[in-house]
Amino acid sequence: MKTPTVYGIPNCDSVKKARTWLTERGIDYTFHDFKKQGVSAELIASWLTTQDWQTLVNRKGTTWRKLDDASRNAVVDAPSATALMLAQPSVIKRPVIRWPDDSVSVGFDPVQLAQQAQRS
C-alpha cells in the first residue's frame, strides 16, 4: 500500500502540524525535505496537474516578501511560478502532500486532510 508523501521543510510550523496530524491518526507517510532533497521541475509539474500555480506560491511568506518587486511581478503564470519555485523552494506553500490516489493537497487544513485521508 502506498503512503502519502509530505513535502516541505522540517522546521515549518504548518509542516510540523501536518506531520503530527498524520502520526496521531496512525497514517504512515514519507517526508521529502525541500532543503536536503530539492525540488525538481517534474515534481512541480506533477503538482500543477491538480493544483493551480497560485495555490502553490506562498505570497504571505518571508521568502515572497523578500523578493524585489520585479521578481514578484514576473510571476504571472505556471511557467514563471515554476521557475521561481525551482530557484526559491521556500516560496512553495507548505506542506504539499501527494496522497496515494495521486491527489495533492497544499497547506495545513485538518478538515481537508481528513477528507483526503478518507479518499486515499
C-alpha positions in Angstrom: 0.0 0.0 0.0 1.3 3.4 -0.9 1.8 6.1 1.7 1.3 9.8 1.4 4.4 11.9 0.8 4.7 15.2 2.8 6.9 17.8 1.0 8.3 20.7 3.0 10.9 21.8 5.4 11.1 20.2 8.9 11.1 23.5 10.9 8.0 24.9 9.2 5.0 25.1 11.6 2.5 24.0 9.0 4.6 21.0 8.1 5.0 20.1 11.8 1.2 20.3 12.3 0.5 18.1 9.3 3.1 15.5 10.3 1.7 15.4 13.8 -1.8 15.1 12.5 -0.9 12.2 10.3 1.1 10.5 13.1 -1.7 10.9 15.6 -4.1 9.1 13.2 -1.7 6.3 12.6 -1.1 7.3 8.9 2.4 6.3 7.8 4.0 8.8 5.4 7.2 9.7 3.7 8.8 13.1 4.3 10.6 14.9 1.5 12.8 17.8 2.8 13.0 20.6 0.2 16.2 21.8 1.7 18.0 18.5 1.6 16.4 16.6 -1.3 15.5 19.6 -3.5 12.5 20.1 -5.8 12.5 19.2 -9.5 10.7 20.7 -12.4 9.0 17.3 -12.9 7.8 17.3 -9.3 6.3 20.8 -9.5 4.7 19.9 -12.9 3.1 16.8 -11.2 1.6 19.1 -8.5 0.4 21.5 -11.2 -1.8 18.7 -12.7 -4.1 19.1 -9.7 -3.3 22.5 -8.1 -3.2 25.9 -9.5 0.2 27.7 -9.5 -1.4 30.5 -7.4 -2.1 27.9 -4.7 1.5 26.6 -4.7 3.2 30.0 -4.4 3.1 31.3 -0.9 2.6 35.0 -1.2 2.3 35.5 2.5 5.7 34.0 3.5 9.0 35.6 4.2 10.6 34.4 1.0 8.0 36.1 -1.1 8.2 39.3 0.9 12.0 39.4 0.5 11.7 39.3 -3.3 12.2 42.5 -5.2 9.1 44.0 -7.0 10.4 42.9 -10.4 10.7 39.3 -9.3 7.3 39.3 -7.7 5.7 41.0 -10.7 7.3 38.4 -13.1 5.3 35.6 -11.6 2.2 35.7 -13.9 1.6 32.1 -14.9 2.6 28.4 -14.3 5.9 28.6 -16.1 7.1 31.7 -14.3 5.8 30.4 -11.0 7.7 27.1 -11.7 10.9 29.0 -12.4 10.6 30.9 -9.1 9.8 27.7 -7.1 12.8 26.0 -8.6 15.1 28.9 -7.7 13.5 29.5 -4.3 11.9 26.4 -3.0 11.0 28.1 0.3 8.4 30.1 -1.7 6.3 27.0 -2.1 3.3 26.9 0.3 3.8 24.1 2.7 3.1 21.3 3.2 2.4 19.8 -0.2 1.1 16.3 0.3 0.9 13.7 -2.5 -1.7 11.2 -1.5 -1.8 7.5 -2.5 -4.6 8.2 -5.0 -2.2 10.8 -6.6 -4.3 13.8 -5.5 -2.4 16.7 -4.0 -3.2 19.0 -1.0 -1.5 22.2 -0.1 -1.2 23.8 3.3 -2.4 22.5 6.7 -6.2 22.3 7.0 -7.3 19.4 9.3 -10.7 19.2 7.6 -9.1 18.9 4.1 -6.6 16.4 5.4 -9.3 14.2 6.9 -11.2 14.3 3.6 -8.1 13.4 1.6 -7.1 10.6 4.0 -10.6 9.0 3.7 -10.3 9.1 -0.1 -6.9 7.6 -0.3 
